[in-house]
Amino acid sequence: MLLKKGSLLLTCCLFALGLGAQTNIDFTKYTLDNGLKVILHEDATAPIVAVSIMYEVGGKDSYEGRSGFAHFFEHLLFEGSKNIKRGEYAKYVEDAGGVLNANTSQDRTYYYELLPSNQLELGLWLESERLLHAVVDQEGVNTQRSVVKEERRQRMDNQPYGNLLYELYRHGFTKHPYKDPNIGYMEDLNSAEAADYQKFYKTYYVPNNAVLSIAGDINIAETKGLIEKYFGGIPRGETPPRVTIVEPALGSEVRDSIYDEKAPLPALVMGYRVPERNHPDYYAISMMNQVLSSGQSSRLNKVLVDEKQLAVQTVSIPSFTEGPGLAIAFMIAKPGGAIKDLEMAFNAEVKKLQDEMISEKEFQKLRNQVEANAISGYGSMAGIAESLANYEMYQGDANLINTETDRYMKVTREDIRRVAKTYYTLDNRVTLYWVPGAAPSK
């Protein structure tokens, strides 16, 4: 991506918990003849507009020996196009007083420009160029290969706990491509050539594989006309292939030790196999995780950090993937602390959730948290545009931006206990002991 954001784990946490969900986001949704889905939200509060496009292609959409293509394209498609000189994509936006960025998950790739509202047409032209006329050649591949390799070194290889998500998914999946790192393997980055990327571009960067989401100070009728002008003539592509691999159940606990010379403190890292993001149990799993680690008074923080003083940080989040994924628990031990003690204390808190329903008082507090998140809003046009696209692409319903809180409100105390008993079992868990220092020689 062009601009650095917070840690991947924090980003995943915010999306997974649905933080900032807001009601009463009016929008218009329609589909062009070429299959491009369009979502428009008009808000004249400030003279700005977010122009964004999301493609249904992510880290999982790779093939053997060619991992990391979706993330690579996040970089490559800022190189230029048939009508935009190499390296000038960002200059157009910055000269207009705007900012731009992109991000890639395991399931989708997202690009956006935040511009003064009188520059809406510029944003639409830039994204239409990216979709239809991007230059995918060896020069661009060579340039961005160095950039992506350096990003991998900084964010994964040379960062404390930088391989956390990769190690969890590598141990939790053996068949599904979620097992591969979103950023790709170094050997794949070294060996891929322009022809591989051209094939990828023609396969996934087609209008019928995208959602164009625009939010801000716009006129709906005028915006529809501009969208038809810039996107209506782009031909529909073949339907892209989809991952159909069904990962078998773990069957038994997967345990391992990960040695990390950069980690300052030992940590306990766990992943529980859970259903896809659109599964009815997602909401109970999400709320159970909020009970465990949302806020200073959450159970893990109160017991492991404050009372027993075993940990300096605790995190527990539901899965953030479109398909069946991993709910994650991550605890950093205090200096001199033992990972085994963390595991025993965590197991005890999970067992409490399995054996008895949370109290009415705690449940009401949890519901209040969900409603407070709904009232707080997204806070930016870029956030609204991305959320509308996410809901449409992940769950096929952009209106969940307004109604998803209702799904949380339907969760009962019994539902929370039931999902704890169903999914938070040893035979459904990956357990990693994160050990500072070099691995012992064999």
KELOBA-877432 format. One record per residue (C-alpha): residue in one letter; z, y, x. Coordinates in steps of 0.1 Angstrom, whole numbers. Example, Ala and Ser with C-alpha at 12.3 -4.5 7.8 and 13.67 -1.06 7.14 Angstrom:
REM residues 2
+-------+-------+-------+-------+
! torlo !    c3 !    c2 !    c1 !
+-------+-------+-------+-------+
!     A !    78 !   -45 !   123 !
!     S !    71 !   -11 !   137 !
+-------+-------+-------+-------+
//
This chain:
REM residues 442
+-------+-------+-------+-------+
! torlo !    c3 !    c2 !    c1 !
+-------+-------+-------+-------+
!     M !     0 !     0 !     0 !
!     L !    -5 !    36 !    11 !
!     L !    31 !    48 !     5 !
!     K !    62 !    29 !    14 !
!     K !    85 !    18 !   -14 !
!     G !   119 !     2 !   -15 !
!     S !   125 !   -34 !    -7 !
!     L !   105 !   -60 !   -25 !
!     L !   136 !   -76 !   -38 !
!     L !   147 !   -44 !   -54 !
!     T !   113 !   -38 !   -69 !
!     C !   113 !   -73 !   -83 !
!     C !   148 !   -68 !   -97 !
!     L !   138 !   -36 !  -116 !
!     F !   107 !   -52 !  -131 !
!     A !   125 !   -85 !  -139 !
!     L !   153 !   -69 !  -157 !
!     G !   130 !   -46 !  -177 !
!     L !   151 !   -16 !  -165 !
!     G !   140 !    17 !  -181 !
!     A !   125 !     2 !  -212 !
!     Q !   119 !    30 !  -237 !
!     T !   111 !    31 !  -274 !
!     N !    86 !    53 !  -292 !
!     I !    58 !    53 !  -266 !
!     D !    27 !    60 !  -287 !
!     F !    -5 !    47 !  -273 !
!     T !   -41 !    38 !  -282 !
!     K !   -55 !     5 !  -272 !
!     Y !   -91 !    -7 !  -273 !
!     T !  -116 !   -28 !  -254 !
!     L !  -150 !   -17 !  -240 !
!     D !  -181 !   -39 !  -246 !
!     N !  -179 !   -51 !  -210 !
!     G !  -143 !   -65 !  -216 !
!     L !  -123 !   -37 !  -199 !
!     K !   -91 !   -32 !  -218 !
!     V !   -80 !     5 !  -222 !
!     I !   -46 !    19 !  -230 !
!     L !   -41 !    56 !  -235 !
!     H !    -8 !    75 !  -239 !
!     E !    -9 !   112 !  -246 !
!     D !    21 !   133 !  -235 !
!     A !    17 !   171 !  -230 !
!     T !    52 !   175 !  -215 !
!     A !    38 !   184 !  -181 !
!     P !     2 !   191 !  -170 !
!     I !    -2 !   158 !  -151 !
!     V !   -20 !   125 !  -157 !
!     A !   -16 !    90 !  -143 !
!     V !   -49 !    72 !  -140 !
!     S !   -43 !    35 !  -132 !
!     I !   -61 !     2 !  -133 !
!     M !   -45 !   -33 !  -130 !
!     Y !   -65 !   -64 !  -121 !
!     E !   -54 !   -99 !  -130 !
!     V !   -54 !  -112 !   -95 !
!     G !   -25 !  -116 !   -71 !
!     G !   -11 !  -136 !   -43 !
!     K !   -14 !  -169 !   -62 !
!     D !   -52 !  -164 !   -66 !
!     S !   -62 !  -178 !   -32 !
!     Y !   -76 !  -209 !   -18 !
!     E !   -67 !  -231 !    12 !
!     G !   -71 !  -211 !    45 !
!     R !   -76 !  -178 !    27 !
!     S !   -42 !  -167 !    15 !
!     G !   -33 !  -130 !    10 !
!     F !   -67 !  -118 !    -2 !
!     A !   -53 !   -99 !   -32 !
!     H !   -29 !   -79 !   -10 !
!     F !   -56 !   -74 !    16 !
!     F !   -78 !   -59 !   -11 !
!     E !   -51 !   -34 !   -20 !
!     H !   -58 !   -20 !    15 !
!     L !   -95 !   -27 !    18 !
!     L !  -105 !    -9 !   -14 !
!     F !   -93 !    24 !     0 !
!     E !  -119 !    22 !    27 !
!     G !  -146 !    38 !     6 !
!     S !  -176 !    31 !   -16 !
!     K !  -213 !    36 !   -20 !
!     N !  -206 !    72 !   -29 !
!     I !  -173 !    78 !   -11 !
!     K !  -173 !    80 !    27 !
!     R !  -151 !    57 !    47 !
!     G !  -115 !    71 !    48 !
!     E !  -121 !    99 !    23 !
!     Y !  -107 !    81 !    -8 !
!     A !   -72 !    95 !    -3 !
!     K !   -86 !   129 !     7 !
!     Y !  -102 !   135 !   -27 !
!     V !   -68 !   129 !   -44 !
!     E !   -48 !   149 !   -19 !
!     D !   -72 !   179 !   -20 !
!     A !   -68 !   179 !   -58 !
!     G !   -30 !   181 !   -54 !
!     G !   -24 !   145 !   -64 !
!     V !    -9 !   114 !   -49 !
!     L !   -20 !    78 !   -50 !
!     N !    -7 !    43 !   -43 !
!     A !   -12 !     6 !   -50 !
!     N !     9 !   -25 !   -51 !
!     T !     3 !   -63 !   -53 !
!     S !    25 !   -90 !   -68 !
!     Q !    19 !  -127 !   -69 !
!     D !     1 !  -122 !  -102 !
!     R !   -17 !   -88 !  -103 !
!     T !   -30 !   -59 !   -82 !
!     Y !   -24 !   -23 !   -93 !
!     Y !   -39 !    10 !   -83 !
!     Y !   -31 !    45 !   -95 !
!     E !   -36 !    82 !   -90 !
!     L !   -12 !   109 !  -102 !
!     L !   -32 !   141 !  -107 !
!     P !   -31 !   175 !  -123 !
!     S !   -44 !   169 !  -158 !
!     N !   -75 !   189 !  -152 !
!     Q !   -85 !   163 !  -126 !
!     L !   -86 !   134 !  -150 !
!     E !  -123 !   130 !  -145 !
!     L !  -118 !   127 !  -107 !
!     G !   -94 !    98 !  -112 !
!     L !  -118 !    80 !  -135 !
!     W !  -147 !    84 !  -111 !
!     L !  -126 !    71 !   -82 !
!     E !  -115 !    40 !  -100 !
!     S !  -150 !    33 !  -113 !
!     E !  -163 !    35 !   -78 !
!     R !  -136 !    11 !   -67 !
!     L !  -146 !   -13 !   -94 !
!     L !  -184 !   -11 !   -91 !
!     H !  -194 !     3 !   -57 !
!     A !  -167 !    -6 !   -32 !
!     V !  -179 !   -12 !     4 !
!     V !  -167 !   -46 !    16 !
!     D !  -180 !   -50 !    51 !
!     Q !  -169 !   -63 !    85 !
!     E !  -159 !   -28 !    98 !
!     G !  -135 !   -23 !    69 !
!     V !  -122 !   -58 !    72 !
!     N !  -115 !   -54 !   109 !
!     T !   -97 !   -20 !   103 !
!     Q !   -75 !   -32 !    75 !
!     R !   -68 !   -66 !    92 !
!     S !   -49 !   -47 !   119 !
!     V !   -30 !   -26 !    93 !
!     V !   -20 !   -57 !    72 !
!     K !    -9 !   -77 !   102 !
!     E !    13 !   -48 !   113 !
!     E !    27 !   -45 !    77 !
!     R !    36 !   -82 !    78 !
!     R !    54 !   -78 !   111 !
!     Q !    74 !   -48 !    98 !
!     R !    82 !   -61 !    63 !
!     M !    86 !   -98 !    70 !
!     D !    86 !  -110 !   105 !
!     N !   107 !   -83 !   121 !
!     Q !   129 !   -74 !    91 !
!     P !   164 !   -88 !    85 !
!     Y !   161 !  -113 !    56 !
!     G !   124 !  -103 !    55 !
!     N !   113 !  -138 !    48 !
!     L !   138 !  -144 !    20 !
!     L !   113 !  -145 !    -9 !
!     Y !    88 !  -165 !    11 !
!     E !   113 !  -191 !    22 !
!     L !   127 !  -195 !   -14 !
!     Y !    92 !  -200 !   -29 !
!     R !    81 !  -222 !     0 !
!     H !   110 !  -245 !    -6 !
!     G !   108 !  -242 !   -44 !
!     F !    71 !  -250 !   -48 !
!     T !    49 !  -277 !   -31 !
!     K !    17 !  -275 !   -52 !
!     H !    15 !  -242 !   -70 !
!     P !     2 !  -213 !   -48 !
!     Y !    34 !  -194 !   -54 !
!     K !    45 !  -213 !   -23 !
!     D !    23 !  -191 !    -1 !
!     P !    34 !  -156 !    10 !
!     N !    19 !  -127 !   -10 !
!     I !     8 !  -110 !    22 !
!     G !    -8 !  -141 !    36 !
!     Y !    -5 !  -162 !    67 !
!     M !   -14 !  -146 !   101 !
!     E !   -40 !  -173 !   108 !
!     D !   -57 !  -166 !    75 !
!     L !   -57 !  -129 !    82 !
!     N !   -73 !  -136 !   116 !
!     S !  -100 !  -160 !   104 !
!     A !  -113 !  -145 !    72 !
!     E !  -146 !  -127 !    74 !
!     A !  -165 !  -101 !    53 !
!     A !  -184 !  -128 !    33 !
!     D !  -151 !  -143 !    21 !
!     Y !  -139 !  -109 !     9 !
!     Q !  -173 !  -101 !    -8 !
!     K !  -170 !  -133 !   -28 !
!     F !  -135 !  -125 !   -38 !
!     Y !  -145 !   -89 !   -49 !
!     K !  -174 !  -102 !   -70 !
!     T !  -151 !  -128 !   -86 !
!     Y !  -120 !  -108 !   -96 !
!     Y !  -131 !   -71 !   -95 !
!     V !  -149 !   -72 !  -128 !
!     P !  -141 !   -51 !  -160 !
!     N !  -132 !   -81 !  -181 !
!     N !  -104 !   -88 !  -156 !
!     A !   -87 !   -54 !  -157 !
!     V !   -66 !   -31 !  -178 !
!     L !   -72 !     7 !  -175 !
!     S !   -40 !    25 !  -184 !
!     I !   -38 !    63 !  -186 !
!     A !    -7 !    83 !  -194 !
!     G !    -1 !   121 !  -195 !
!     D !   -15 !   154 !  -207 !
!     I !   -48 !   141 !  -221 !
!     N !   -69 !   145 !  -252 !
!     I !   -75 !   110 !  -266 !
!     A !  -111 !   116 !  -279 !
!     E !  -122 !   134 !  -248 !
!     T !  -107 !   107 !  -226 !
!     K !  -125 !    80 !  -245 !
!     G !  -158 !    98 !  -238 !
!     L !  -151 !   100 !  -201 !
!     I !  -141 !    64 !  -199 !
!     E !  -174 !    54 !  -216 !
!     K !  -192 !    76 !  -191 !
!     Y !  -177 !    61 !  -160 !
!     F !  -169 !    25 !  -171 !
!     G !  -191 !    17 !  -201 !
!     G !  -222 !     8 !  -180 !
!     I !  -204 !   -15 !  -155 !
!     P !  -216 !   -50 !  -163 !
!     R !  -193 !   -77 !  -175 !
!     G !  -186 !  -104 !  -149 !
!     E !  -181 !  -141 !  -151 !
!     T !  -146 !  -151 !  -163 !
!     P !  -125 !  -155 !  -131 !
!     P !  -109 !  -188 !  -124 !
!     R !   -73 !  -192 !  -132 !
!     V !   -46 !  -212 !  -115 !
!     T !   -40 !  -244 !  -136 !
!     I !   -17 !  -263 !  -113 !
!     V !    16 !  -274 !  -130 !
!     E !    44 !  -276 !  -105 !
!     P !    64 !  -308 !  -109 !
!     A !   102 !  -305 !  -115 !
!     L !   123 !  -303 !   -83 !
!     G !   141 !  -335 !   -94 !
!     S !   170 !  -329 !   -69 !
!     E !   185 !  -300 !   -50 !
!     V !   165 !  -287 !   -21 !
!     R !   187 !  -276 !     8 !
!     D !   179 !  -261 !    41 !
!     S !   192 !  -237 !    68 !
!     I !   171 !  -207 !    78 !
!     Y !   178 !  -191 !   112 !
!     D !   172 !  -154 !   115 !
!     E !   177 !  -136 !   148 !
!     K !   175 !  -103 !   130 !
!     A !   201 !  -109 !   103 !
!     P !   234 !   -92 !   110 !
!     L !   254 !  -114 !    86 !
!     P !   251 !  -149 !    72 !
!     A !   239 !  -151 !    36 !
!     L !   236 !  -176 !     7 !
!     V !   202 !  -176 !    -9 !
!     M !   194 !  -197 !   -40 !
!     G !   166 !  -201 !   -65 !
!     Y !   167 !  -218 !   -98 !
!     R !   134 !  -230 !  -114 !
!     V !   130 !  -212 !  -147 !
!     P !   102 !  -208 !  -173 !
!     E !    74 !  -182 !  -174 !
!     R !    80 !  -145 !  -181 !
!     N !    68 !  -149 !  -217 !
!     H !    91 !  -178 !  -225 !
!     P !   117 !  -171 !  -252 !
!     D !   145 !  -182 !  -228 !
!     Y !   136 !  -154 !  -204 !
!     Y !   157 !  -128 !  -223 !
!     A !   189 !  -150 !  -223 !
!     I !   184 !  -158 !  -186 !
!     S !   179 !  -121 !  -179 !
!     M !   211 !  -112 !  -197 !
!     M !   230 !  -140 !  -180 !
!     N !   220 !  -125 !  -146 !
!     Q !   232 !   -91 !  -157 !
!     V !   266 !  -106 !  -165 !
!     L !   266 !  -120 !  -130 !
!     S !   255 !   -90 !  -109 !
!     S !   247 !   -59 !  -128 !
!     G !   271 !   -31 !  -118 !
!     Q !   304 !   -29 !  -101 !
!     S !   323 !   -47 !  -128 !
!     S !   299 !   -77 !  -129 !
!     R !   314 !  -111 !  -123 !
!     L !   300 !  -118 !   -88 !
!     N !   309 !   -83 !   -76 !
!     K !   344 !   -84 !   -91 !
!     V !   352 !  -119 !   -78 !
!     L !   332 !  -124 !   -46 !
!     V !   334 !   -88 !   -33 !
!     D !   366 !   -73 !   -47 !
!     E !   390 !  -101 !   -54 !
!     K !   382 !  -129 !   -28 !
!     Q !   365 !  -105 !    -3 !
!     L !   339 !  -132 !     6 !
!     A !   308 !  -110 !     3 !
!     V !   296 !   -75 !    10 !
!     Q !   267 !   -77 !   -14 !
!     T !   257 !   -98 !   -44 !
!     V !   224 !   -99 !   -63 !
!     S !   213 !  -121 !   -92 !
!     I !   180 !  -116 !  -109 !
!     P !   157 !  -135 !  -133 !
!     S !   122 !  -146 !  -123 !
!     F !    96 !  -118 !  -119 !
!     T !    65 !  -140 !  -120 !
!     E !    40 !  -144 !  -148 !
!     G !    42 !  -182 !  -145 !
!     P !    73 !  -205 !  -141 !
!     G !    92 !  -191 !  -112 !
!     L !   126 !  -188 !   -96 !
!     A !   157 !  -169 !  -107 !
!     I !   173 !  -157 !   -75 !
!     A !   209 !  -153 !   -63 !
!     F !   215 !  -137 !   -30 !
!     M !   249 !  -130 !   -14 !
!     I !   256 !  -116 !    20 !
!     A !   289 !  -128 !    36 !
!     K !   314 !  -104 !    50 !
!     P !   317 !  -104 !    89 !
!     G !   332 !  -137 !    99 !
!     G !   327 !  -152 !    65 !
!     A !   315 !  -187 !    57 !
!     I !   285 !  -194 !    36 !
!     K !   301 !  -225 !    22 !
!     D !   329 !  -204 !     7 !
!     L !   303 !  -182 !   -10 !
!     E !   286 !  -212 !   -24 !
!     M !   318 !  -226 !   -38 !
!     A !   328 !  -193 !   -54 !
!     F !   293 !  -188 !   -69 !
!     N !   293 !  -224 !   -83 !
!     A !   326 !  -217 !   -99 !
!     E !   313 !  -185 !  -117 !
!     V !   282 !  -204 !  -129 !
!     K !   305 !  -232 !  -143 !
!     K !   325 !  -206 !  -162 !
!     L !   293 !  -195 !  -179 !
!     Q !   284 !  -231 !  -187 !
!     D !   318 !  -241 !  -200 !
!     E !   327 !  -211 !  -222 !
!     M !   309 !  -183 !  -239 !
!     I !   314 !  -148 !  -225 !
!     S !   339 !  -128 !  -245 !
!     E !   329 !  -106 !  -274 !
!     K !   340 !   -76 !  -254 !
!     E !   318 !   -85 !  -224 !
!     F !   289 !   -94 !  -247 !
!     Q !   291 !   -60 !  -264 !
!     K !   292 !   -43 !  -230 !
!     L !   261 !   -62 !  -221 !
!     R !   243 !   -52 !  -252 !
!     N !   253 !   -16 !  -246 !
!     Q !   237 !   -18 !  -211 !
!     V !   205 !   -30 !  -226 !
!     E !   204 !    -3 !  -251 !
!     A !   213 !    24 !  -225 !
!     N !   183 !    12 !  -204 !
!     A !   161 !    16 !  -235 !
!     I !   173 !    52 !  -241 !
!     S !   170 !    62 !  -204 !
!     G !   133 !    60 !  -204 !
!     Y !   108 !    55 !  -175 !
!     G !   110 !    90 !  -162 !
!     S !    74 !    94 !  -151 !
!     M !    38 !    91 !  -164 !
!     A !    31 !    67 !  -136 !
!     G !    59 !    44 !  -147 !
!     I !    47 !    45 !  -183 !
!     A !    11 !    37 !  -173 !
!     E !    22 !     8 !  -151 !
!     S !    45 !    -6 !  -177 !
!     L !    19 !    -5 !  -205 !
!     A !    -5 !   -24 !  -182 !
!     N !    22 !   -49 !  -171 !
!     Y !    31 !   -57 !  -207 !
!     E !    -5 !   -61 !  -217 !
!     M !   -14 !   -83 !  -187 !
!     Y !    17 !  -104 !  -183 !
!     Q !    25 !  -109 !  -220 !
!     G !    -5 !   -98 !  -239 !
!     D !    13 !   -71 !  -259 !
!     A !    15 !   -35 !  -246 !
!     N !    37 !   -27 !  -276 !
!     L !    66 !   -45 !  -259 !
!     I !    72 !   -12 !  -242 !
!     N !    87 !    -2 !  -276 !
!     T !    99 !   -35 !  -290 !
!     E !   112 !   -57 !  -261 !
!     T !   147 !   -44 !  -265 !
!     D !   147 !   -62 !  -299 !
!     R !   142 !   -95 !  -281 !
!     Y !   172 !   -88 !  -260 !
!     M !   193 !   -79 !  -290 !
!     K !   185 !  -113 !  -306 !
!     V !   201 !  -132 !  -277 !
!     T !   235 !  -147 !  -286 !
!     R !   265 !  -156 !  -266 !
!     E !   256 !  -192 !  -272 !
!     D !   221 !  -186 !  -259 !
!     I !   236 !  -173 !  -226 !
!     R !   258 !  -204 !  -222 !
!     R !   229 !  -227 !  -232 !
!     V !   205 !  -213 !  -205 !
!     A !   232 !  -215 !  -179 !
!     K !   237 !  -252 !  -187 !
!     T !   199 !  -259 !  -190 !
!     Y !   186 !  -242 !  -159 !
!     Y !   215 !  -235 !  -135 !
!     T !   220 !  -271 !  -124 !
!     L !   220 !  -285 !   -89 !
!     D !   190 !  -307 !   -94 !
!     N !   170 !  -275 !  -104 !
!     R !   181 !  -254 !   -74 !
!     V !   169 !  -244 !   -39 !
!     T !   199 !  -236 !   -17 !
!     L !   193 !  -219 !    16 !
!     Y !   220 !  -211 !    42 !
!     W !   208 !  -179 !    60 !
!     V !   222 !  -182 !    95 !
!     P !   221 !  -153 !   121 !
!     G !   207 !  -163 !   154 !
!     A !   181 !  -186 !   169 !
!     A !   175 !  -221 !   155 !
!     P !   192 !  -248 !   177 !
!     S !   168 !  -267 !   199 !
!     K !   160 !  -302 !   187 !
+-------+-------+-------+-------+
//
